[in-house]
């Protein structure tokens, strides 16, 4: 399994970024995919998830209405469109592959992810 994130960078509050995750080494369209993030001094948290067939997207409450997850199975690529960015969105963002075809969240926490990429830094200045 190889997951390579790109698209991070420095942006002002209110700005936008689009993250990409290029996947290889497994049957991409058989698994749900997700985005996680980890800010300095904090635990990694689930941000968004999308099922294997590009349906039923899940977003954490803190990004609902601002972030949109999508995937193009023909390109083995997943995206995260981030709008109205806030300084508290500053973190390393990781893409991950689930063990399952659909997204599962328990008490607001994404479950069932087995592999993560190296991450891409997103910094939002105030």
LINUR-V397912 format. One record per residue. RES is the residue in one letter. SS is DSSP state (H for helix, E for strand, C for the rest). Layout:
((RES:SS) (RES:SS))
This chain:
((X:C) (X:E) (X:E) (X:E) (X:E) (X:E) (X:C) (X:C) (X:E) (X:E) (X:E) (X:E) (X:C) (X:C) (X:C) (X:C) (X:E) (X:E) (X:E) (X:E) (X:E) (X:E) (X:E) (X:E) (X:C) (X:C) (X:C) (X:H) (X:H) (X:H) (X:C) (X:C) (X:E) (X:E) (X:E) (X:E) (X:E) (X:E) (X:C) (X:C) (X:C) (X:C) (X:C) (X:C) (X:E) (X:E) (X:E) (X:E) (X:E) (X:E) (X:C) (X:C) (X:C) (X:C) (X:C) (X:C) (X:C) (X:E) (X:E) (X:C) (X:C) (X:C) (X:C) (X:C) (X:C) (X:C) (X:E) (X:E) (X:E) (X:E) (X:E) (X:E) (X:H) (X:H) (X:H) (X:C) (X:E) (X:E) (X:E) (X:E) (X:E) (X:E) (X:C) (X:C) (X:C) (X:C) (X:H) (X:H) (X:H) (X:C) (X:E) (X:E) (X:E) (X:E) (X:E) (X:E) (X:E) (X:E) (X:C) (X:C) (X:C) (X:C) (X:C) (X:E) (X:E) (X:E) (X:C) (X:C) (X:E) (X:E) (X:E) (X:C) (X:E) (X:E) (X:E) (X:E) (X:C) (X:C) (X:C) (X:E) (X:E) (X:E) (X:E) (X:E) (X:E) (X:C))
